[in-house]
Amino acid sequence: MDSLDRTQSALAYAEQVSQVEKAMLTMEQVECPVVHHFGPGVYIREVTIPEGATVIGHYHKHPHMSIMLSGRLSIVNEDGTQTEFIAPQTLHCAAGRKIAIVHETVIWQNVYATDETDVATLEQKLLEKSVNWNGHLLEKSKEDCTEDQADFLLAIAEYGFDAETVRFLSENEIDQIPMPRGSYKIVIADSDREGKGMFATGDFVPEEPIAPGRIAGMRTPAGRYTNHSKNPNARFVLLDNGDVVLIADKEIYGCKGGENGEEITVDYRQALSLAKENLICQQ
């Protein structure tokens, strides 16, 4: 096959993938929890894909290493044939996107060399999301957060703040730090409640730690971007050393079909009470 034939074959395959994707986005999406692992100079994106699922990945801009920890799947090739992969395997993956048919539940890791710990920034650098996908997100109905927004104003007023002051304090970067190395099931994304919020990419059970909110007096992204709700699903907990950790109060669901899961929220009354308590203890 010469270069022209290969180009035409690749274009035909891309169009077929686009048509399949468009049809699949009209169907109910399966749970595909994602865990983000951060180590020295490395980011590992781990996804669990259930048996029986057909999956279309986002377009990967760069070649990368992948580790198939468990399960069995088949990749659909450009010529319509399928190549089966059985875990455990370490793979070198080219740039592009693929269709996979999962025969047995798969745990798959993509490995990237980077010091970045913000998932949204990493997705922009590493992935290109299709027109179909972006259109699908735009068509999703927005969550009605009117009651939460009204209760937010009441909550901060109880502690002598107004919305403008809270926004200034939130956006002040002097006490902010990146998320430390570790493993997380969260991502910062656009919120219907206010600006940016923090969303689950994997499931949480009650009392499970979600992320550090404050370390040595400095706010992490979890400490900055967790929004208020009248009916929150999480709370901040003050540790003996003065650090603050975010804990799940309820079951929180993660990614379905690549979409972010539930927004993680707290009651600002509880958060402000905790901050006041910490301030008194330090005096």
MIDOSE-1310 file (N, C-alpha, C; in nm, 2 decimals, decimal comma, always signed):
residues 283
mdsl	+0,08/-0,12/+0,00/+0,00/+0,00/+0,00/+0,09/+0,12/+0,00; +0,07/+0,22/-0,10/+0,15/+0,34/-0,10/+0,09/+0,44/-0,01; +0,16/+0,56/+0,00/+0,12/+0,66/+0,10/-0,01/+0,72/+0,07; -0,05/+0,73/-0,05/-0,19/+0,78/-0,09/-0,29/+0,69/-0,04
drtq	-0,27/+0,56/-0,07/-0,37/+0,46/-0,02/-0,38/+0,46/+0,13; -0,27/+0,47/+0,20/-0,27/+0,47/+0,34/-0,35/+0,59/+0,40; -0,33/+0,71/+0,33/-0,40/+0,83/+0,37/-0,55/+0,81/+0,35; -0,59/+0,76/+0,24/-0,73/+0,74/+0,21/-0,79/+0,64/+0,31
sala	-0,71/+0,53/+0,34/-0,76/+0,43/+0,43/-0,78/+0,49/+0,57; -0,69/+0,58/+0,61/-0,70/+0,64/+0,74/-0,81/+0,74/+0,75; -0,84/+0,81/+0,64/-0,95/+0,90/+0,64/-1,09/+0,83/+0,64; -1,09/+0,72/+0,57/-1,21/+0,64/+0,57/-1,24/+0,58/+0,71
yaeq	-1,13/+0,53/+0,77/-1,15/+0,48/+0,91/-1,19/+0,59/+1,01; -1,13/+0,71/+1,00/-1,17/+0,82/+1,09/-1,32/+0,85/+1,07; -1,37/+0,85/+0,94/-1,51/+0,88/+0,92/-1,60/+0,77/+0,98; -1,56/+0,65/+0,96/-1,63/+0,54/+1,02/-1,64/+0,55/+1,17
vsqv	-1,53/+0,58/+1,23/-1,52/+0,60/+1,38/-1,62/+0,71/+1,42; -1,62/+0,82/+1,35/-1,70/+0,93/+1,38/-1,85/+0,90/+1,37; -1,89/+0,82/+1,27/-2,03/+0,77/+1,26/-2,07/+0,68/+1,37; -1,98/+0,59/+1,41/-2,01/+0,50/+1,52/-2,02/+0,58/+1,65
ekam	-1,93/+0,67/+1,67/-1,94/+0,76/+1,79/-2,07/+0,83/+1,80; -2,11/+0,89/+1,69/-2,23/+0,97/+1,69/-2,35/+0,88/+1,73; -2,36/+0,76/+1,68/-2,46/+0,67/+1,72/-2,45/+0,63/+1,87; -2,33/+0,60/+1,91/-2,31/+0,55/+2,05/-2,35/+0,66/+2,15
ltme	-2,33/+0,79/+2,12/-2,36/+0,89/+2,21/-2,51/+0,91/+2,24; -2,59/+0,85/+2,16/-2,74/+0,85/+2,18/-2,78/+0,74/+2,28; -2,69/+0,65/+2,31/-2,72/+0,53/+2,40/-2,68/+0,56/+2,54; -2,73/+0,48/+2,63/-2,70/+0,49/+2,77/-2,55/+0,46/+2,79
qvec	-2,48/+0,54/+2,87/-2,34/+0,52/+2,88/-2,30/+0,43/+3,00; -2,20/+0,35/+2,99/-2,16/+0,26/+3,10/-2,06/+0,33/+3,19; -2,06/+0,28/+3,32/-1,96/+0,33/+3,42/-1,82/+0,30/+3,38; -1,73/+0,40/+3,37/-1,59/+0,38/+3,34/-1,51/+0,47/+3,43
pvvh	-1,50/+0,42/+3,56/-1,43/+0,50/+3,66/-1,28/+0,53/+3,62; -1,23/+0,65/+3,64/-1,10/+0,69/+3,61/-1,03/+0,73/+3,74; -0,90/+0,68/+3,75/-0,82/+0,72/+3,86/-0,69/+0,79/+3,80; -0,65/+0,90/+3,86/-0,54/+0,98/+3,82/-0,42/+0,96/+3,92
hfgp	-0,31/+0,90/+3,87/-0,20/+0,88/+3,96/-0,09/+0,98/+3,92; -0,03/+1,04/+4,02/+0,08/+1,14/+3,99/+0,20/+1,10/+4,07; +0,31/+1,08/+4,01/+0,44/+1,05/+4,07/+0,55/+1,15/+4,02; +0,67/+1,13/+4,06/+0,78/+1,22/+4,01/+0,79/+1,21/+3,86
gvyi	+0,75/+1,32/+3,79/+0,77/+1,32/+3,65/+0,68/+1,23/+3,57; +0,57/+1,18/+3,63/+0,49/+1,09/+3,56/+0,34/+1,10/+3,60; +0,25/+1,09/+3,50/+0,11/+1,09/+3,51/+0,06/+0,96/+3,45; -0,02/+0,88/+3,53/-0,08/+0,76/+3,49/-0,23/+0,77/+3,50
revt	-0,30/+0,76/+3,38/-0,44/+0,77/+3,38/-0,50/+0,63/+3,37; -0,57/+0,59/+3,47/-0,62/+0,45/+3,48/-0,77/+0,45/+3,46; -0,82/+0,37/+3,37/-0,96/+0,35/+3,35/-1,00/+0,21/+3,36; -1,12/+0,18/+3,42/-1,17/+0,05/+3,43/-1,29/+0,04/+3,34
ipeg	-1,29/-0,05/+3,24/-1,40/-0,06/+3,14/-1,46/-0,20/+3,16; -1,60/-0,20/+3,18/-1,67/-0,32/+3,21/-1,68/-0,42/+3,09; -1,69/-0,54/+3,12/-1,72/-0,65/+3,02/-1,84/-0,62/+2,94; -1,83/-0,64/+2,81/-1,94/-0,61/+2,72/-1,95/-0,48/+2,66
atvi	-1,86/-0,38/+2,70/-1,87/-0,25/+2,65/-1,79/-0,23/+2,52; -1,84/-0,14/+2,44/-1,77/-0,10/+2,32/-1,73/+0,04/+2,34; -1,60/+0,07/+2,32/-1,54/+0,20/+2,37/-1,47/+0,26/+2,25; -1,49/+0,40/+2,24/-1,42/+0,48/+2,14/-1,34/+0,58/+2,22
ghyh	-1,21/+0,57/+2,21/-1,12/+0,67/+2,28/-1,12/+0,80/+2,22; -1,08/+0,90/+2,30/-1,05/+1,04/+2,24/-0,92/+1,02/+2,16; -0,90/+1,12/+2,07/-0,78/+1,12/+1,98/-0,66/+1,16/+2,07; -0,56/+1,07/+2,07/-0,44/+1,10/+2,14/-0,34/+1,17/+2,05
khph	-0,29/+1,29/+2,10/-0,21/+1,37/+2,02/-0,06/+1,32/+2,00; -0,02/+1,24/+2,10/+0,12/+1,19/+2,10/+0,13/+1,04/+2,12; +0,23/+0,98/+2,07/+0,26/+0,84/+2,11/+0,28/+0,83/+2,26; +0,25/+0,72/+2,32/+0,26/+0,70/+2,47/+0,27/+0,55/+2,50
msim	+0,31/+0,52/+2,62/+0,31/+0,39/+2,67/+0,18/+0,36/+2,74; +0,13/+0,23/+2,73/+0,01/+0,19/+2,80/+0,04/+0,06/+2,87; -0,03/+0,04/+2,98/-0,02/-0,09/+3,05/-0,16/-0,15/+3,07; -0,18/-0,27/+3,02/-0,31/-0,34/+3,03/-0,29/-0,43/+3,15
lsgr	-0,35/-0,39/+3,27/-0,33/-0,46/+3,39/-0,41/-0,59/+3,40; -0,53/-0,58/+3,35/-0,62/-0,70/+3,36/-0,72/-0,70/+3,25; -0,78/-0,81/+3,22/-0,89/-0,82/+3,12/-0,85/-0,87/+2,98; -0,95/-0,86/+2,89/-0,93/-0,90/+2,75/-1,01/-0,81/+2,66
lsiv	-0,96/-0,76/+2,55/-1,03/-0,68/+2,46/-0,98/-0,70/+2,32; -1,06/-0,65/+2,22/-1,01/-0,65/+2,08/-1,02/-0,51/+2,03; -0,91/-0,47/+1,96/-0,90/-0,34/+1,89/-0,94/-0,36/+1,75; -1,04/-0,27/+1,70/-1,08/-0,28/+1,56/-0,98/-0,20/+1,47
nedg	-0,92/-0,27/+1,37/-0,82/-0,21/+1,29/-0,89/-0,14/+1,17; -0,81/-0,06/+1,10/-0,86/+0,02/+0,98/-0,92/-0,07/+0,88; -0,87/-0,19/+0,86/-0,93/-0,28/+0,75/-1,05/-0,36/+0,80; -1,10/-0,33/+0,92/-1,21/-0,40/+0,97/-1,18/-0,53/+1,05
tqte	-1,05/-0,57/+1,05/-1,02/-0,69/+1,13/-1,00/-0,65/+1,27; -0,98/-0,75/+1,36/-0,97/-0,72/+1,50/-0,84/-0,78/+1,56; -0,78/-0,71/+1,65/-0,66/-0,77/+1,71/-0,69/-0,78/+1,86; -0,67/-0,90/+1,91/-0,71/-0,93/+2,05/-0,59/-0,90/+2,14
fiap	-0,61/-0,85/+2,26/-0,51/-0,83/+2,36/-0,56/-0,89/+2,49; -0,47/-0,96/+2,56/-0,50/-1,03/+2,68/-0,40/-0,98/+2,79; -0,44/-0,93/+2,90/-0,36/-0,88/+3,01/-0,28/-0,99/+3,07; -0,17/-0,96/+3,13/-0,10/-0,83/+3,14/-0,01/-0,81/+3,02
qtlh	-0,01/-0,68/+2,98/+0,07/-0,64/+2,86/+0,12/-0,50/+2,88; +0,23/-0,47/+2,83/+0,28/-0,33/+2,81/+0,29/-0,30/+2,67; +0,23/-0,18/+2,63/+0,21/-0,15/+2,48/+0,27/-0,02/+2,45; +0,32/+0,00/+2,33/+0,35/+0,13/+2,28/+0,24/+0,17/+2,18
caag	+0,17/+0,28/+2,22/+0,05/+0,32/+2,14/+0,09/+0,44/+2,06; +0,05/+0,44/+1,93/+0,07/+0,55/+1,84/-0,04/+0,66/+1,87; -0,01/+0,78/+1,81/-0,11/+0,88/+1,82/-0,23/+0,84/+1,74; -0,35/+0,89/+1,78/-0,47/+0,85/+1,71/-0,58/+0,81/+1,80
rkia	-0,69/+0,75/+1,75/-0,80/+0,70/+1,84/-0,84/+0,56/+1,79; -0,90/+0,49/+1,88/-0,93/+0,35/+1,86/-1,07/+0,31/+1,90; -1,12/+0,20/+1,84/-1,24/+0,14/+1,89/-1,20/+0,01/+1,96; -1,25/-0,02/+2,08/-1,22/-0,14/+2,15/-1,35/-0,21/+2,19
ivhe	-1,35/-0,34/+2,18/-1,46/-0,43/+2,22/-1,41/-0,51/+2,34; -1,47/-0,49/+2,46/-1,42/-0,54/+2,58/-1,49/-0,68/+2,61; -1,41/-0,78/+2,61/-1,46/-0,92/+2,64/-1,46/-0,95/+2,79; -1,36/-0,91/+2,86/-1,35/-0,93/+3,00/-1,31/-0,79/+3,06
tviw	-1,37/-0,75/+3,18/-1,34/-0,62/+3,24/-1,19/-0,59/+3,23; -1,16/-0,47/+3,18/-1,02/-0,43/+3,16/-0,99/-0,31/+3,25; -0,87/-0,32/+3,31/-0,81/-0,21/+3,38/-0,69/-0,16/+3,29; -0,70/-0,04/+3,23/-0,60/+0,01/+3,13/-0,54/+0,14/+3,18
qnvy	-0,41/+0,15/+3,17/-0,33/+0,27/+3,22/-0,26/+0,33/+3,10; -0,27/+0,46/+3,08/-0,19/+0,54/+2,99/-0,09/+0,61/+3,07; +0,04/+0,61/+3,02/+0,15/+0,66/+3,10/+0,21/+0,78/+3,02; +0,22/+0,89/+3,09/+0,28/+1,01/+3,03/+0,39/+1,08/+3,12
atde	+0,49/+1,13/+3,05/+0,60/+1,19/+3,12/+0,56/+1,34/+3,14; +0,54/+1,38/+3,26/+0,50/+1,52/+3,29/+0,50/+1,55/+3,44; +0,52/+1,67/+3,48/+0,51/+1,72/+3,62/+0,38/+1,78/+3,65; +0,30/+1,80/+3,54/+0,17/+1,87/+3,56/+0,07/+1,78/+3,64
tdva	+0,00/+1,84/+3,74/-0,10/+1,76/+3,82/-0,24/+1,81/+3,80; -0,27/+1,90/+3,71/-0,40/+1,95/+3,68/-0,46/+1,86/+3,57; -0,56/+1,79/+3,60/-0,62/+1,69/+3,50/-0,67/+1,77/+3,38; -0,74/+1,88/+3,40/-0,80/+1,95/+3,28/-0,69/+2,00/+3,19
tleq	-0,58/+2,05/+3,25/-0,47/+2,10/+3,17/-0,40/+1,98/+3,09; -0,39/+1,87/+3,16/-0,33/+1,75/+3,09/-0,42/+1,70/+2,97; -0,55/+1,71/+2,99/-0,64/+1,66/+2,88/-0,63/+1,75/+2,76; -0,61/+1,88/+2,78/-0,59/+1,98/+2,67/-0,46/+1,95/+2,60
klle	-0,36/+1,91/+2,67/-0,23/+1,89/+2,61/-0,22/+1,75/+2,54; -0,29/+1,65/+2,60/-0,27/+1,52/+2,55/-0,38/+1,47/+2,45; -0,50/+1,52/+2,47/-0,62/+1,47/+2,40/-0,68/+1,57/+2,31; -0,74/+1,53/+2,20/-0,82/+1,61/+2,11/-0,96/+1,55/+2,11
ksvn	-1,06/+1,63/+2,15/-1,20/+1,57/+2,16/-1,28/+1,61/+2,04; -1,36/+1,52/+1,99/-1,42/+1,53/+1,86/-1,53/+1,63/+1,86; -1,58/+1,67/+1,74/-1,69/+1,76/+1,73/-1,82/+1,69/+1,78; -1,83/+1,56/+1,76/-1,94/+1,48/+1,81/-1,95/+1,49/+1,96
wngh	-1,83/+1,47/+2,03/-1,83/+1,47/+2,17/-1,86/+1,61/+2,23; -1,80/+1,72/+2,17/-1,82/+1,85/+2,22/-1,97/+1,89/+2,20; -2,03/+1,85/+2,09/-2,17/+1,88/+2,07/-2,26/+1,80/+2,17; -2,22/+1,68/+2,20/-2,30/+1,60/+2,30/-2,30/+1,67/+2,43
llek	-2,18/+1,73/+2,47/-2,18/+1,80/+2,60/-2,26/+1,92/+2,60; -2,26/+1,99/+2,49/-2,34/+2,12/+2,48/-2,49/+2,09/+2,49; -2,53/+1,97/+2,44/-2,67/+1,94/+2,43/-2,73/+1,89/+2,57; -2,64/+1,85/+2,66/-2,68/+1,80/+2,79/-2,76/+1,91/+2,86
sked	-2,87/+1,87/+2,93/-2,94/+1,97/+3,00/-2,87/+2,01/+3,13; -2,87/+2,14/+3,16/-2,80/+2,19/+3,27/-2,87/+2,16/+3,40; -2,79/+2,14/+3,51/-2,85/+2,12/+3,64/-2,91/+2,25/+3,69; -3,03/+2,23/+3,76/-3,09/+2,35/+3,82/-3,03/+2,37/+3,95
cted	-2,95/+2,48/+3,97/-2,88/+2,51/+4,09/-2,93/+2,63/+4,16; -3,05/+2,67/+4,13/-3,11/+2,80/+4,18/-3,11/+2,80/+4,33; -3,16/+2,69/+4,39/-3,16/+2,68/+4,54/-3,02/+2,68/+4,60; -2,93/+2,61/+4,54/-2,79/+2,61/+4,59/-2,73/+2,75/+4,58
qadf	-2,75/+2,82/+4,47/-2,70/+2,96/+4,46/-2,76/+3,06/+4,56; -2,89/+3,04/+4,59/-2,95/+3,13/+4,69/-2,90/+3,10/+4,83; -2,89/+2,97/+4,86/-2,84/+2,92/+4,99/-2,69/+2,96/+5,01; -2,62/+2,97/+4,90/-2,48/+3,01/+4,91/-2,47/+3,15/+4,97
llai	-2,56/+3,24/+4,92/-2,56/+3,38/+4,96/-2,60/+3,39/+5,11; -2,69/+3,31/+5,15/-2,74/+3,30/+5,29/-2,62/+3,25/+5,38; -2,55/+3,15/+5,33/-2,45/+3,09/+5,41/-2,33/+3,18/+5,44; -2,29/+3,25/+5,34/-2,17/+3,34/+5,36/-2,21/+3,46/+5,43
aeyg	-2,34/+3,51/+5,42/-2,39/+3,62/+5,50/-2,39/+3,59/+5,65; -2,41/+3,47/+5,68/-2,41/+3,43/+5,82/-2,27/+3,45/+5,89; -2,17/+3,45/+5,80/-2,03/+3,47/+5,85/-1,98/+3,61/+5,81; -2,07/+3,70/+5,77/-2,03/+3,84/+5,74/-1,96/+3,86/+5,61
fdae	-1,98/+3,77/+5,51/-1,92/+3,79/+5,38/-2,03/+3,82/+5,28; -1,98/+3,88/+5,17/-2,07/+3,89/+5,05/-2,00/+3,82/+4,93; -2,08/+3,81/+4,82/-2,03/+3,73/+4,71/-1,90/+3,78/+4,65; -1,89/+3,91/+4,65/-1,77/+3,98/+4,59/-1,64/+3,95/+4,67
tvrf	-1,66/+3,95/+4,80/-1,55/+3,92/+4,89/-1,51/+3,78/+4,88; -1,60/+3,69/+4,88/-1,57/+3,54/+4,87/-1,50/+3,51/+4,73; -1,55/+3,58/+4,63/-1,48/+3,56/+4,50/-1,34/+3,61/+4,50; -1,31/+3,72/+4,57/-1,18/+3,77/+4,58/-1,09/+3,68/+4,66
lsen	-1,14/+3,63/+4,77/-1,06/+3,53/+4,85/-1,04/+3,40/+4,77; -1,13/+3,36/+4,70/-1,12/+3,23/+4,62/-1,01/+3,25/+4,51; -1,01/+3,36/+4,45/-0,92/+3,38/+4,33/-0,78/+3,43/+4,38; -0,76/+3,46/+4,50/-0,63/+3,50/+4,55/-0,54/+3,39/+4,55
eidq	-0,43/+3,39/+4,47/-0,35/+3,27/+4,46/-0,23/+3,27/+4,55; -0,23/+3,36/+4,65/-0,11/+3,37/+4,74/-0,10/+3,25/+4,83; -0,22/+3,18/+4,86/-0,22/+3,07/+4,95/-0,26/+2,94/+4,88; -0,23/+2,93/+4,75/-0,27/+2,82/+4,67/-0,15/+2,74/+4,62
ipmp	-0,17/+2,60/+4,62/-0,06/+2,51/+4,57/-0,13/+2,41/+4,48; -0,05/+2,35/+4,39/-0,10/+2,24/+4,31/-0,14/+2,12/+4,39; -0,21/+2,03/+4,34/-0,24/+1,90/+4,40/-0,11/+1,82/+4,42; -0,08/+1,78/+4,54/+0,04/+1,70/+4,56/+0,04/+1,57/+4,49
rgsy	+0,15/+1,50/+4,48/+0,16/+1,37/+4,42/+0,07/+1,27/+4,49; +0,01/+1,18/+4,42/-0,08/+1,08/+4,48/-0,18/+1,03/+4,38; -0,28/+0,97/+4,42/-0,38/+0,91/+4,33/-0,52/+0,97/+4,37; -0,59/+1,02/+4,26/-0,71/+1,10/+4,29/-0,82/+1,05/+4,18
kivi	-0,94/+1,07/+4,23/-1,06/+1,04/+4,14/-1,14/+1,17/+4,12; -1,07/+1,28/+4,08/-1,14/+1,40/+4,07/-1,08/+1,48/+3,95; -1,16/+1,58/+3,91/-1,12/+1,67/+3,80/-1,19/+1,80/+3,82; -1,12/+1,91/+3,79/-1,18/+2,05/+3,80/-1,24/+2,07/+3,66
adsd	-1,37/+2,11/+3,66/-1,44/+2,14/+3,53/-1,54/+2,24/+3,55; -1,60/+2,29/+3,44/-1,71/+2,39/+3,44/-1,83/+2,34/+3,53; -1,88/+2,43/+3,61/-1,99/+2,39/+3,70/-2,11/+2,48/+3,67; -2,23/+2,41/+3,68/-2,36/+2,49/+3,66/-2,38/+2,57/+3,79
regk	-2,32/+2,54/+3,90/-2,34/+2,62/+4,02/-2,27/+2,75/+4,02; -2,14/+2,74/+3,99/-2,06/+2,87/+3,98/-1,92/+2,84/+3,93; -1,89/+2,91/+3,82/-1,75/+2,90/+3,76/-1,70/+2,76/+3,74; -1,60/+2,72/+3,81/-1,54/+2,59/+3,81/-1,58/+2,51/+3,94
gmfa	-1,59/+2,38/+3,92/-1,63/+2,30/+4,04/-1,54/+2,17/+4,03; -1,55/+2,09/+4,13/-1,47/+1,97/+4,14/-1,57/+1,85/+4,12; -1,53/+1,76/+4,02/-1,62/+1,65/+3,99/-1,55/+1,52/+4,01; -1,63/+1,41/+4,04/-1,58/+1,28/+4,06/-1,55/+1,21/+3,93
tgdf	-1,44/+1,15/+3,91/-1,41/+1,07/+3,79/-1,42/+0,92/+3,83; -1,42/+0,89/+3,96/-1,44/+0,75/+4,01/-1,54/+0,76/+4,12; -1,59/+0,64/+4,16/-1,69/+0,64/+4,27/-1,63/+0,66/+4,40; -1,71/+0,71/+4,50/-1,67/+0,73/+4,64/-1,78/+0,67/+4,72
vpee	-1,74/+0,61/+4,84/-1,84/+0,56/+4,94/-1,83/+0,65/+5,06; -1,94/+0,66/+5,14/-1,93/+0,74/+5,26/-1,81/+0,72/+5,35; -1,76/+0,83/+5,39/-1,64/+0,84/+5,48/-1,51/+0,81/+5,40; -1,51/+0,80/+5,27/-1,39/+0,78/+5,19/-1,32/+0,92/+5,17
piap	-1,19/+0,93/+5,20/-1,12/+1,06/+5,17/-1,12/+1,08/+5,02; -1,15/+1,21/+4,98/-1,15/+1,25/+4,84/-1,02/+1,32/+4,80; -0,98/+1,42/+4,88/-0,86/+1,49/+4,84/-0,82/+1,58/+4,96; -0,69/+1,62/+4,97/-0,65/+1,72/+5,07/-0,71/+1,85/+5,03
gria	-0,76/+1,93/+5,12/-0,82/+2,06/+5,09/-0,72/+2,17/+5,13; -0,64/+2,15/+5,24/-0,55/+2,25/+5,28/-0,43/+2,17/+5,34; -0,31/+2,21/+5,30/-0,19/+2,15/+5,35/-0,09/+2,26/+5,40; -0,06/+2,25/+5,53/+0,03/+2,35/+5,59/-0,01/+2,50/+5,56
gmrt	-0,14/+2,52/+5,57/-0,20/+2,65/+5,55/-0,22/+2,69/+5,41; -0,19/+2,60/+5,32/-0,21/+2,64/+5,17/-0,32/+2,56/+5,11; -0,40/+2,62/+5,03/-0,52/+2,56/+4,96/-0,48/+2,48/+4,84; -0,53/+2,36/+4,83/-0,51/+2,28/+4,71/-0,63/+2,32/+4,62
pagr	-0,63/+2,27/+4,49/-0,75/+2,29/+4,41/-0,88/+2,24/+4,47; -0,87/+2,13/+4,55/-0,99/+2,09/+4,62/-1,04/+2,19/+4,72; -0,95/+2,26/+4,78/-0,98/+2,37/+4,88/-1,04/+2,49/+4,81; -1,00/+2,51/+4,69/-1,05/+2,63/+4,61/-1,18/+2,61/+4,54
ytnh	-1,19/+2,49/+4,47/-1,29/+2,48/+4,37/-1,42/+2,40/+4,42; -1,41/+2,35/+4,54/-1,53/+2,27/+4,58/-1,65/+2,37/+4,61; -1,76/+2,36/+4,54/-1,87/+2,45/+4,55/-1,96/+2,42/+4,66; -2,05/+2,52/+4,69/-2,15/+2,50/+4,80/-2,28/+2,43/+4,74
sknp	-2,34/+2,36/+4,83/-2,47/+2,30/+4,80/-2,56/+2,30/+4,93; -2,69/+2,32/+4,91/-2,78/+2,31/+5,02/-2,79/+2,17/+5,07; -2,76/+2,07/+4,98/-2,76/+1,93/+5,01/-2,63/+1,87/+4,97; -2,52/+1,89/+5,04/-2,39/+1,85/+5,00/-2,37/+1,70/+5,01
narf	-2,27/+1,65/+4,93/-2,23/+1,51/+4,94/-2,09/+1,49/+5,00; -2,03/+1,60/+5,06/-1,90/+1,59/+5,12/-1,89/+1,69/+5,23; -1,78/+1,68/+5,31/-1,75/+1,78/+5,41/-1,60/+1,79/+5,43; -1,55/+1,90/+5,48/-1,41/+1,92/+5,52/-1,39/+1,87/+5,66
vlld	-1,28/+1,80/+5,68/-1,24/+1,76/+5,82/-1,11/+1,81/+5,86; -1,10/+1,87/+5,98/-0,97/+1,92/+6,03/-0,89/+1,81/+6,10; -0,77/+1,80/+6,05/-0,68/+1,70/+6,11/-0,60/+1,75/+6,23; -0,55/+1,67/+6,31/-0,47/+1,71/+6,43/-0,36/+1,80/+6,40
ngdv	-0,30/+1,79/+6,28/-0,18/+1,87/+6,24/-0,22/+2,00/+6,18; -0,35/+2,03/+6,17/-0,40/+2,16/+6,11/-0,44/+2,15/+5,97; -0,40/+2,04/+5,90/-0,44/+2,02/+5,76/-0,59/+1,99/+5,75; -0,64/+2,01/+5,63/-0,79/+1,98/+5,61/-0,80/+1,88/+5,49
vlia	-0,89/+1,78/+5,51/-0,91/+1,68/+5,41/-1,06/+1,68/+5,37; -1,09/+1,66/+5,25/-1,23/+1,65/+5,20/-1,27/+1,50/+5,21; -1,39/+1,48/+5,27/-1,44/+1,34/+5,30/-1,58/+1,33/+5,23; -1,61/+1,21/+5,18/-1,74/+1,19/+5,12/-1,84/+1,16/+5,23
dkei	-1,96/+1,23/+5,22/-2,07/+1,20/+5,32/-2,17/+1,10/+5,26; -2,17/+1,09/+5,13/-2,27/+1,00/+5,06/-2,19/+0,92/+4,95; -2,27/+0,83/+4,89/-2,21/+0,77/+4,77/-2,21/+0,87/+4,66; -2,10/+0,88/+4,59/-2,08/+0,97/+4,48/-2,03/+0,89/+4,36
ygck	-2,10/+0,91/+4,25/-2,07/+0,83/+4,13/-1,97/+0,90/+4,04; -1,89/+0,82/+3,97/-1,78/+0,88/+3,89/-1,82/+0,88/+3,74; -1,72/+0,86/+3,65/-1,74/+0,88/+3,51/-1,84/+0,77/+3,45; -1,92/+0,82/+3,36/-2,00/+0,73/+3,27/-1,97/+0,76/+3,13
ggen	-1,92/+0,66/+3,06/-1,89/+0,68/+2,91/-1,80/+0,80/+2,88; -1,71/+0,83/+2,97/-1,62/+0,95/+2,95/-1,67/+1,08/+3,01; -1,79/+1,09/+3,05/-1,84/+1,21/+3,11/-1,80/+1,21/+3,25; -1,77/+1,33/+3,30/-1,74/+1,35/+3,45/-1,86/+1,30/+3,53
geei	-1,84/+1,26/+3,65/-1,94/+1,21/+3,74/-2,00/+1,33/+3,81; -2,05/+1,30/+3,93/-2,12/+1,39/+4,01/-2,03/+1,51/+4,06; -2,09/+1,63/+4,07/-2,01/+1,74/+4,13/-2,00/+1,72/+4,28; -1,88/+1,73/+4,33/-1,85/+1,72/+4,48/-1,88/+1,85/+4,54
tvdy	-1,97/+1,86/+4,64/-2,01/+1,98/+4,71/-2,00/+1,97/+4,86; -1,99/+2,09/+4,92/-1,99/+2,10/+5,07/-2,09/+2,21/+5,11; -2,13/+2,21/+5,23/-2,20/+2,32/+5,29/-2,10/+2,42/+5,34; -2,10/+2,54/+5,29/-2,00/+2,65/+5,33/-2,02/+2,68/+5,47
rqal	-2,13/+2,66/+5,53/-2,15/+2,69/+5,68/-2,05/+2,60/+5,75; -2,05/+2,47/+5,71/-1,96/+2,37/+5,78/-1,81/+2,41/+5,76; -1,78/+2,45/+5,63/-1,64/+2,48/+5,60/-1,60/+2,61/+5,67; -1,68/+2,71/+5,68/-1,65/+2,83/+5,75/-1,64/+2,81/+5,90
slak	-1,72/+2,73/+5,95/-1,72/+2,70/+6,09/-1,58/+2,63/+6,13; -1,54/+2,54/+6,04/-1,42/+2,47/+6,05/-1,30/+2,56/+6,05; -1,30/+2,66/+5,95/-1,20/+2,76/+5,94/-1,19/+2,84/+6,06; -1,30/+2,88/+6,12/-1,31/+2,96/+6,24/-1,25/+2,88/+6,36
enli	-1,29/+2,76/+6,37/-1,23/+2,67/+6,47/-1,08/+2,66/+6,47; -1,03/+2,64/+6,34/-0,89/+2,63/+6,33/-0,82/+2,75/+6,36; -0,88/+2,87/+6,33/-0,82/+3,00/+6,36/-0,81/+3,02/+6,51; -0,92/+2,98/+6,58/-0,92/+2,99/+6,73/-0,81/+2,90/+6,79
cqq	-0,80/+2,78/+6,74/-0,70/+2,69/+6,79/-0,56/+2,74/+6,77; -0,53/+2,81/+6,67/-0,40/+2,86/+6,64/-0,36/+2,99/+6,71; -0,46/+3,05/+6,78/-0,43/+3,18/+6,85/-0,36/+3,15/+6,98
